[in-house]
Amino acid sequence: MAFLHNTYAWLRKSHNHNRCVIVLFHHFYQSVLRVGRGKMGSLHLVTLVVVLATGYSMATVFPRPSKDENDSEYWLKLGREEIEEALLKPELTNVAKNVILFLGDGFVTTTQVTHATLAAAYAKSASRRWQCDQKMKKFGQGASACKDIARQLVEDVPGKHIKVVMGGGRQEMGAPKRDNIEDNCKRTDGRNLVRDWISHKEENGKSYAYVTTTRELRSVDTSRTEYILGLFDEIHLPYETDRDTSLDGCPHIKEMVKVAINRLKKSDDGFFLFVEGGRIDSALHITSPKRALEELLAFEEAVELALTMVNTEETLVIVTADHSHVMTMNGYPPRGNDILGVVTESEQISDGLPFTTLTFANGHGFNYSFNGNEVVRPNLTGVDTTDKDFVSLAAMPTYYDSETHGGEDVAAFAVGPWAHLFHRVHEQTHVAHVMAYASCTGPYKDCRRHAERPFNEYKILEDQVKKLPKRGSSSGTGLLNGNTFIFMVVVQILFVWKMASIH
């Protein structure tokens, strides 16, 4: 017992920056004591926690603004350090004795497939606005040497090899179905990039489907289709509140995700799917809470469906955002108050007028006036604030569609392999590092972890212990005999050695 205690104490004090295995002995030590005292019917191996680290100092260092932040190597190094720190956070599956609660957007998108978030997955561009050649011309002859984002999707690697692409943006691709649409980014080179995409697949003997409606999407046989391109509107997809739900209209994001997963999971090597509920952001920029929340609910349905279609013991699912907005819930609304409704009485509001539960710090809904004595705001009595076209009041004025992003932290929710690497406040680059580490790709492609290792080895070992014969009887409950106890200690030591060899 003294050896175990002293070894743990030495490891805790060690500042060795070489590869090491730190075994947390405390619970294991207590378990052994309980077995010896006759207070434990079986050895709970779940209390043995093994964590591995490379080059890790026990002191947590929180990054501060650095002059090196413009250097990509700075962020790569920071990402690696966060992964190494996260590896020291054990994935515990036992029952929690105590609980502490702190109150504190293949790919599918509802925006253009050439829009900023998705384009970052396949294109390199001096400007997010260079979605088609039209937007590049104002930058002069030099810009003409570059490819617009839509061309990169169709012509270059990795864009042309992406198996599933769904969203809006027929205009940028030079394949509009309607002419009565705003000029967002029309091609001036006369090219139809959808036709080029189809030609590339036919020339290479690949099966494909190009779809533009819900009816066409539902008709895709994913078992016989290698590439799917779905462009369901000229620019962004319609808001969920405005979407044509008929078969000739635009599909729900949930349907796009379903087809995408059915196609992608045919791969024996696994897949990466990027899903963006991008119209949540659009609705907030126009200070339209009704549209924003309906988009959020549609996104939630897509997440729920995805979780029923994959095995989370082998699929890491992450739900997060790239920024917040300046919408806030305020004014102590009564419990059960309509989130889109108004509060009619509040001791804290000095003008006595009703106010909406949701308001914005800035936006084109700024609407204050001076009556000669004081600044006043609109009286919302009789106003249907739940209407999709209602514009929320804002504290500062902006142009239309110019409400800004917020600056607070956003949440990251995860389930599946290595989801526990999300464990504190992280830089946003940590999300990419977790995905890479969990899937052994990118900077972590040389990992030696078993792809099919059981999700919880501890539980498996515990179940095996329960099946062992008990002392003094062939059935029932009782203490493990001395030989069995020694055997299980050896099993744990071998397991620690196995984990070290894997890493």
PESUL-V137048 format. One record per residue. RES is the residue in one letter. NEAR is the number of other C-alpha atoms within 8 Angstrom. Layout:
# PESUL-V137048
res->(RES:RES)
near->(NEAR:NEAR)
This chain:
# PESUL-V137048
res->(M:A:F:L:H:N:T:Y:A:W:L:R:K:S:H:N:H:N:R:C:V:I:V:L:F:H:H:F:Y:Q:S:V:L:R:V:G:R:G:K:M:G:S:L:H:L:V:T:L:V:V:V:L:A:T:G:Y:S:M:A:T:V:F:P:R:P:S:K:D:E:N:D:S:E:Y:W:L:K:L:G:R:E:E:I:E:E:A:L:L:K:P:E:L:T:N:V:A:K:N:V:I:L:F:L:G:D:G:F:V:T:T:T:Q:V:T:H:A:T:L:A:A:A:Y:A:K:S:A:S:R:R:W:Q:C:D:Q:K:M:K:K:F:G:Q:G:A:S:A:C:K:D:I:A:R:Q:L:V:E:D:V:P:G:K:H:I:K:V:V:M:G:G:G:R:Q:E:M:G:A:P:K:R:D:N:I:E:D:N:C:K:R:T:D:G:R:N:L:V:R:D:W:I:S:H:K:E:E:N:G:K:S:Y:A:Y:V:T:T:T:R:E:L:R:S:V:D:T:S:R:T:E:Y:I:L:G:L:F:D:E:I:H:L:P:Y:E:T:D:R:D:T:S:L:D:G:C:P:H:I:K:E:M:V:K:V:A:I:N:R:L:K:K:S:D:D:G:F:F:L:F:V:E:G:G:R:I:D:S:A:L:H:I:T:S:P:K:R:A:L:E:E:L:L:A:F:E:E:A:V:E:L:A:L:T:M:V:N:T:E:E:T:L:V:I:V:T:A:D:H:S:H:V:M:T:M:N:G:Y:P:P:R:G:N:D:I:L:G:V:V:T:E:S:E:Q:I:S:D:G:L:P:F:T:T:L:T:F:A:N:G:H:G:F:N:Y:S:F:N:G:N:E:V:V:R:P:N:L:T:G:V:D:T:T:D:K:D:F:V:S:L:A:A:M:P:T:Y:Y:D:S:E:T:H:G:G:E:D:V:A:A:F:A:V:G:P:W:A:H:L:F:H:R:V:H:E:Q:T:H:V:A:H:V:M:A:Y:A:S:C:T:G:P:Y:K:D:C:R:R:H:A:E:R:P:F:N:E:Y:K:I:L:E:D:Q:V:K:K:L:P:K:R:G:S:S:S:G:T:G:L:L:N:G:N:T:F:I:F:M:V:V:V:Q:I:L:F:V:W:K:M:A:S:I:H)
near->(5:5:6:9:11:8:8:12:8:8:8:7:6:6:7:8:8:6:8:8:9:9:9:10:11:7:9:11:11:8:12:9:8:10:13:7:7:8:7:10:10:10:11:7:11:11:9:11:10:11:11:12:12:9:9:11:8:6:4:6:4:4:4:4:5:5:5:6:9:6:7:7:6:10:10:8:8:8:11:9:9:10:13:12:11:11:11:9:10:9:5:6:5:6:4:5:4:4:5:4:4:4:3:2:8:12:12:16:15:14:14:12:12:12:10:7:7:13:12:8:6:11:10:7:9:5:5:8:5:13:13:15:13:10:10:12:10:5:7:8:7:7:9:9:6:6:9:12:14:12:12:14:14:12:9:9:9:8:12:11:6:9:9:13:12:14:16:17:16:14:13:15:14:13:10:9:6:6:5:4:6:4:5:6:10:11:13:7:5:6:7:9:12:10:7:9:11:9:8:8:11:9:7:6:6:9:10:11:9:8:11:11:12:12:9:9:13:6:6:8:6:9:6:6:12:10:11:13:11:12:13:15:13:15:12:11:15:10:9:10:8:6:10:7:9:7:8:9:11:16:11:9:13:12:9:12:12:10:10:13:11:9:12:12:9:7:7:5:4:7:8:5:9:8:9:10:13:10:12:12:8:10:12:13:12:13:15:14:13:12:13:14:9:10:13:10:8:12:11:8:9:12:9:8:10:11:10:7:7:7:8:11:8:8:9:14:9:8:7:9:9:7:10:11:10:11:10:8:7:8:9:5:8:6:4:4:9:7:6:11:10:11:13:7:7:9:5:5:8:5:4:7:9:11:8:11:14:12:12:13:10:14:21:14:11:12:8:8:7:8:7:4:5:6:8:8:7:6:6:8:5:4:5:6:9:8:7:9:6:10:9:12:10:14:9:8:10:10:8:8:10:10:16:9:8:8:7:6:6:9:6:9:7:11:9:11:11:8:10:10:10:10:7:4:4:8:5:7:9:11:7:8:11:13:9:13:12:9:7:10:9:6:7:9:10:7:7:6:7:6:4:5:6:5:6:6:7:9:9:8:9:12:8:8:9:7:6:6:8:13:9:4:7:7:6:6:6:8:11:11:8:6:6:8:10:8:8:8:8:8:8:9:8:8:8:9:8:8:9:9:6:8:8)
